[in-house]
Amino acid sequence: MKNIFSNSWRYGNIFLFILFIISFSLIALYILYSGFSMSSDSERFSRWADNLIKLKFNFYDFFLIEKISLRPHLFFFSLPVSLIALCKVIFVNNWQFAFLLLNLILVFFSLIIFVKSLLLIGVRPVLIAISLPVIALSVDILIWPKFILSDMIYAFLVMFASYFIIKGIVKNKIYYLELFLIIFLLLASRPASFPVIFSIIFFLIISKYKILFEPKRILLFLFILFISTPIIYTLAYYFIEYNFNGIVKFDFITNMVKEGMIIHDRPETWINKPSNFLDIFNIYFLRLIYFFNPYASTFSVVHILLNVTQIFLVLFSISIWLYFGSYIKTIDKIFLFILLLSFSVAAFHSFILIDYDWRYRFPIVLPLISFIPISLEIFLKKVVYKI
């Protein structure tokens, strides 16, 4: 058994290849069997795609339509809308199935990037292989690629950006051009891409300071952020109320707080209407926690069990890193980036909106699952092989 987990096990790459094919096949079969899904946002994307086709892909005119809309500028949806428009032009009545296949292709390459990132760090193939079934059983991975939405495109770009950050950490280099292009595509895929872009830029800035790259300091830093964020948001709420009250875009955010809303369209998660500073602080604090909530009243037992298992494995992996970490500084940097990325996304949506089905946490699932094989590598080196 010890030989199987050694770096010299000659069947490691073959085992990884087999588990990769099996895991992706299970994901693909489930999604193809389930078929594509349309939501209200899907219908809106479809309508915008029709407009883009009528304008003969003239983006200048496309960006001028719906100028009075309360929604963000159409540039922030241009990537998924363009791909849907291309599917409609090329595949006509089968455009939804074509877009579903496109999402599956992005799942495939996301898994490739997941594996390549871990191999770059030096994680042995057998450990990467045994983490792939966790991905195949992730409810988020099985649900969101089915939708005719921007989610899979966005999640792929997040994983791609993570790869270049990890590669930069390993090579001690910053890939400015690649990250700039990915940031541009992130902006064109979703208006809520700002926390991911912030994480990339902020990490590149602080990566020069070694003081943060130690497990306990990283967790202390994130704990301070976790406590201070609801305070900052509460102050921002009062600032908006006193200075921008009556402006529809701002009222959209504050009105949900006034209702005590935690998760959108899930009244069972709401609390009493706030009446003071502490009540509003409590709403934002609960939203941060509920962003990673593994259960809901409409979830099946299997759904909840898979979510709980996934969260437990991620938290257990962080514990291993905390206890046995710091043997390689690159690992600490990678943990910092992924934790910062996850917190930024959670914090952003805690202020704006947490969707009914926790859709907005989907893009950070793969980066978080990467903690599992990395922590196993740490454990093997420190405890089993005592390197």
N, C-alpha and C positions, 0 to 999 in steps of 0.2 A: 504493500500500500504506500509506504514512504517513497518507493521508487517512482510510483505513478505521479506523485506531486513534486518530483524533483525536476529541475530545469533540463536534465539530460534525458528525460523519458522520450524515446524516439517516436512514440505514437501521439504525442501531444498535439501537433498541428492537424493530424488526421482526425483526432477526437474533436477538436475545435471545429473543423470543417463540417463534420457530420452533425454536431449539435447545432451549428449555424443553419444548415439546410433544414433540419427538422423543425427548429424554432420558427424560422421564417415561413416555412410551409404551413405550420399550424395557424400562424397569424393570417396568412393569405387565404387559406381555406375557410377559416371562420368568417372573415370579412366578405369574401366572395359569396359564401353561402347566405350571409345576412343580407347582402345587397346594399346598394347605396341608400343614403338617407338625406332628406331635404328638410331644412328648417326655415324659419322666416328670414334669416340672414341669407340662406341659400337662394331663396326666391329673389331677394334684393340683388345678390350678385348676378343672378341669371338676367335680371332686367337691365342691370348696368352693362353686362356683356352684350346684350342685344343692342343697346345704345352705341357701344363701341364699334360693333360690326356695321351698324347703319352709318357711322361716321368714318368708315373705312380705316379704322385704327388711327384716326387723327387724335392724338392724346391732348393736343392743345384745346381743341373744341370739346373733347370729353371732360376735361377738368373744369370747363366753364359751366357745365350743366348742373342743375340743382344748387345754384349759388346761394339760394335762401334757405337751404336745408340746415337743420341744426346739427347734422352729422359732421364729422371731421372731413377735411378736404379729400376728394376722391383719389388723390395721389396715394394716400395711405391704404387704399384697397386695390391699386392698379395691377399688382402682380397676380393675385388670384383671379381678378376679373379678366385680365389678358389671357390667362391660361384657359379659363372657361370659354372665352370667346373663340380661341383657337380650336378647342374641342368641338364647339358648335359648328365652326366653319368646315373642319375636316371630317368629323364623324356625324354631323347633322343630328338625326333623331337618337343616336346612341351616345350623345355627348356626355351624359351623366355616367354611363359605364366607363367611358374613356377616362373621365376625370378620376373615377375610382381606381382604375389601373394606374394612373399617374401617381395617386397617393400611395399605392402599394409599391411602386418603384422607389418613391421617397422613403418608405419604411425600410426597404431593402438596403438602400445606400446609407440610411441612418444607422442601421446595424453594422454595416461595413465600417463606418466612421467610428462607431462605438468600439469595435474590435481593434481597429488601427490605433486609436488613442491609447488603449490599454497596453497594447504591444509596445508602443513608443515608451511608455513609462517603465516597462520591464516586467509587467505582470505575465506570469507563465500561462501558456495557452490553455492548460487544463482548468485553471481557475476562471478564465474568461468563459470557457465552454459551459461550466456548471452554473454560471450566472445567466446564460441566455434563456433557459426555461422560465426564469423569473420575469423576463421581458415578455415572453410568449403568454404568460398568465396574468400580465398586467391589464387590468380592466380598461385603463385609459388607452393603451396601445390597441386594444381590441375594439374600442368604441369609436374614437374620433377620426381615424382614417376613412371610415365609412361615409362621413358627411361631406357634402359638396360645400366645403368651407375652406378657409385659409389655414386651418389648424395644423394640418400635416406639413404644409409648406413652411409655416412658421417654426414648427418643431424641428424640422430638418435644418433650417438655417441656424437655429439655436445650437444644435448639435455640431454643425459645421464650424460655427464661431468658437465653440468650446474646444474643438480639435486644434484650431490654430493657436488658441491660448495655451493649450497643453503642449503643443509642439514648440511654441516659443519658450515655455518654461524649461523643457528638456534641452533645447538647443541654445538657451540663453540668448534669445533673439526675439524681436517684435516684428511680426508680419503685418506691417502697416497697410500695404496695398490690399492684401487678401481680406483683412478685417474691415477696411474701408468699404470694399465692394459688398461684403456681407451686411454691414450696417445699412448701406443704401437699400439693399434688398429687404432687410428687416423692416425698414421704414415703409417700403412699398407694399409690404404684405399685411401689416396690421397697425392701426394707430396706437395700440397699446404696447408697441415694441420698445418704448422709451426705457422701462426698467432694465431690459436686457442690454440696451446700448449703454446705459449708465453703468451697469456692472462691468462691461468690457473696458470702458474708458477709466472708470475709477480704479479697477484692478491694475491697469497698466501704469497708473500714476503711483499707487502705493507699492507696487512690486519692487520699487527701488529701495524701499525701507525695510530692512531685515527684522526690525523690532516686532513686526506682526507675525512673522513666520515661525510660530511655535504653537502646538495644539491648544494649550490652555489659554494663551493670549488671544488666539483666534476666537475661541468660544466666549471668552470674556468680552471681546469686542462686539461679537454678535449679540450677546446678552444685553449689553448696554444699548445697542441699536433696537433690540426688541422692546425694551422698557421705555426708551425715549421716543420711539416712533408714535405710539398713541398720544403721548403728551403733545408732540409737534402737530399731529393731526387735529387734536382738540383745539389748539391755539389757531390753527389754520381755519377750522370751522367757524370760530367766533370772528376771525378777521373777514371771512367771506360774508358772514351774516351782516356785519356792520357796514361793509363797504360795497358789496355787490348784490345785496338782496333785491330780488325782482328780476334779475337777469336769468333767463331760462336755463342756460347751460350750467350756471352755478347752482341754481335752485334744484336741478336734477340730482346733484350730489348731496346737498344739505337736507332736502326733503326726505331722503331715505333714512338719514340719521334721525330726523325728527320723529319718524315712525318707529324707531328702534330696530330697523332692519339689519339683520346679520347676513343671511344668505338670501339672495333675490328669489322671490316667489316660493319661499319655504317659511311660512308664518310660524311653524313650530320652533324655528330657531330664533325668532324675534324676541326682544325683551320689552319691558315697559317703556313708554315714551320718556326720553330724558328730560330732566328739569334743571340740571346743574352741570358743572364742569366734570365731576366724577362720573356722572351717568354717561356723558359723551365719551370720556376716556374709556369707560368700560365697554362701550360699543366697538370702538376701534381695537381695543385689546382682544375682545372676543373674535372679531373678524380675523385678526392675525392667526389666532389659534384654529379657528374653523376653516381657514383656507386649506389646511391639511387634514380636515376631518374625514375619517374613513367610512363613516356610515351616515345614512339618512333614512327617513321613514319609508321611502319607496324602494330602497335597495333590497335585493334578495339576500338571503343568508350567504350564498356563494359569493356574491358581489362584495359584501362586507368582509367576509373571511379573506378573500384575495387582497383587498385593500389593507386590512390589518396586518397580514403577513408581509406585504411589501413595505409598509411603514416600519414594522418591527425590524426587518432585515436592514433597512437603511439606518435606523437608530442604533442598532447593534453594531453595525459597521463603523459608525462614528465613534462609538464607545471603544472599540478595538483600536482605532486610530488614536484616540485620546490617551489610552493607557500605554500602547506600545509604539506610538508614533515618534516622529523626529529622528528616525534613523536615516532618512533622505529628505533634504529640504524641498526637493521638487514635489514630493507627496504633500507636504504641508501647504505649498502654494496652490496645488490643484484643489485640495479640500477647501481652502479659503475662497478660491474663485467660485466653485460650485455652490458653496454655502451662501456666498454673497449674492450670486445669481438667483438662487432660490428665495432668499429673503427679500431681495429687491422686487421680484415678481409678486410675492405674497403681499408685501407692504403696499405696492402700487394699487393692486386690486382691492386691498382692504380699505383704501381711501375712496376708490371709485365705485367698484361693484364686484361682488363675488357671484358668479353665475350659478343658476339652479343646479346644474350637473357638474359643477367644479371644472368646467371646460378650460379655464385659464391656467390651471396647473399642469395640463398635459405637456407643454413644451419642456418642463424641467424634470419630467419623470426619468428619461434616459440618463441625463447627467447624474441624478441622484442614485440610480441603480448602479452606476459605475463605482460607487463607494464599496459595493459588496465584494467584487473581485480584488479591488485595491487593498481593502482591509484584510482579506484572506492572505494576500501576498505579504503584508506586514506581519501577520501572525506566524506564517510559516518561517519567514526569515528570522524573526526574533525569538520564537519559542521552539519550533521543530528543528530548524537547521542552525539556530543560534549564530546568525551572521551579524 
